[in-house]
Amino acid sequence: MPATQTELEAAAFRRLLAHLNEKRPDVQNIDLMILAGFCRNCLADWYREAASERGVEISKDHARERIYGEPFTQWKAKYQKEATPAQLAAFEAAQKKHA
């Protein structure tokens, strides 16, 4: 069962990435942070940390490319918008609430 569980978790992770990258690239990282407490950059950091725990070193850029499906700078230029004052206020409030 452990191999099956790992395969299922990996499939769910790949589906999450596909959903974020293909169906909802419009969802801003700041909105994810406000609502869920994590964003695509967090996923990239977790990916890198998991690799490091297994003795595999992955650069920040490589991890982000894996999560975003393309180099982060390209994704950012295509999809990332400047955070609004309302988003920044909501982010700050969420950070205080969950600190």
C-alpha positions as a Python dict, from the first residue, in 0.01 Angstrom:
ca = {
    (1, 'M'): (0, 0, 0),
    (2, 'P'): (279, 257, 65),
    (3, 'A'): (378, 264, -303),
    (4, 'T'): (16, 306, -404),
    (5, 'Q'): (-30, 586, -152),
    (6, 'T'): (280, 764, -285),
    (7, 'E'): (155, 723, -642),
    (8, 'L'): (-185, 863, -547),
    (9, 'E'): (-33, 1157, -365),
    (10, 'A'): (196, 1228, -661),
    (11, 'A'): (-101, 1213, -900),
    (12, 'A'): (-297, 1453, -680),
    (13, 'F'): (1, 1690, -670),
    (14, 'R'): (39, 1680, -1048),
    (15, 'R'): (-333, 1752, -1083),
    (16, 'L'): (-305, 2048, -845),
    (17, 'L'): (-21, 2190, -1054),
    (18, 'A'): (-213, 2133, -1378),
    (19, 'H'): (-519, 2301, -1229),
    (20, 'L'): (-322, 2606, -1115),
    (21, 'N'): (-115, 2633, -1434),
    (22, 'E'): (-364, 2538, -1703),
    (23, 'K'): (-708, 2619, -1567),
    (24, 'R'): (-642, 2895, -1314),
    (25, 'P'): (-324, 3088, -1393),
    (26, 'D'): (-536, 3395, -1320),
    (27, 'V'): (-541, 3311, -949),
    (28, 'Q'): (-282, 3538, -795),
    (29, 'N'): (-30, 3409, -543),
    (30, 'I'): (-133, 3677, -296),
    (31, 'D'): (-492, 3551, -309),
    (32, 'L'): (-372, 3197, -242),
    (33, 'M'): (-171, 3328, 54),
    (34, 'I'): (-470, 3517, 191),
    (35, 'L'): (-710, 3225, 161),
    (36, 'A'): (-491, 2919, 207),
    (37, 'G'): (-171, 3040, 369),
    (38, 'F'): (47, 2911, 84),
    (39, 'C'): (112, 2989, -280),
    (40, 'R'): (299, 2851, -580),
    (41, 'N'): (628, 2980, -439),
    (42, 'C'): (561, 2787, -118),
    (43, 'L'): (502, 2472, -324),
    (44, 'A'): (837, 2531, -497),
    (45, 'D'): (1008, 2575, -160),
    (46, 'W'): (849, 2254, -28),
    (47, 'Y'): (955, 2071, -344),
    (48, 'R'): (1313, 2189, -296),
    (49, 'E'): (1310, 2096, 73),
    (50, 'A'): (1179, 1747, -6),
    (51, 'A'): (1456, 1703, -262),
    (52, 'S'): (1718, 1826, -16),
    (53, 'E'): (1595, 1583, 251),
    (54, 'R'): (1666, 1308, -1),
    (55, 'G'): (2013, 1437, -86),
    (56, 'V'): (1910, 1602, -413),
    (57, 'E'): (1998, 1967, -455),
    (58, 'I'): (1762, 2168, -675),
    (59, 'S'): (1798, 2538, -740),
    (60, 'K'): (1522, 2781, -649),
    (61, 'D'): (1473, 2861, -1018),
    (62, 'H'): (1448, 2493, -1115),
    (63, 'A'): (1194, 2425, -839),
    (64, 'R'): (984, 2722, -944),
    (65, 'E'): (995, 2614, -1307),
    (66, 'R'): (869, 2271, -1202),
    (67, 'I'): (580, 2426, -1010),
    (68, 'Y'): (490, 2701, -1257),
    (69, 'G'): (539, 2484, -1567),
    (70, 'E'): (772, 2744, -1717),
    (71, 'P'): (1045, 2978, -1594),
    (72, 'F'): (907, 3193, -1314),
    (73, 'T'): (1002, 3517, -1489),
    (74, 'Q'): (794, 3417, -1793),
    (75, 'W'): (495, 3316, -1579),
    (76, 'K'): (522, 3637, -1378),
    (77, 'A'): (529, 3852, -1692),
    (78, 'K'): (222, 3678, -1833),
    (79, 'Y'): (3, 3639, -1525),
    (80, 'Q'): (116, 3823, -1214),
    (81, 'K'): (-54, 4153, -1146),
    (82, 'E'): (46, 4423, -902),
    (83, 'A'): (-118, 4358, -566),
    (84, 'T'): (-400, 4597, -489),
    (85, 'P'): (-418, 4789, -162),
    (86, 'A'): (-714, 4566, -65),
    (87, 'Q'): (-511, 4250, -132),
    (88, 'L'): (-217, 4383, 67),
    (89, 'A'): (-444, 4471, 359),
    (90, 'A'): (-612, 4129, 347),
    (91, 'F'): (-271, 3961, 333),
    (92, 'E'): (-150, 4154, 635),
    (93, 'A'): (-467, 4070, 828),
    (94, 'A'): (-436, 3701, 737),
    (95, 'Q'): (-73, 3698, 849),
    (96, 'K'): (-169, 3846, 1187),
    (97, 'K'): (-462, 3607, 1226),
    (98, 'H'): (-256, 3296, 1155),
    (99, 'A'): (71, 3396, 1319),
}
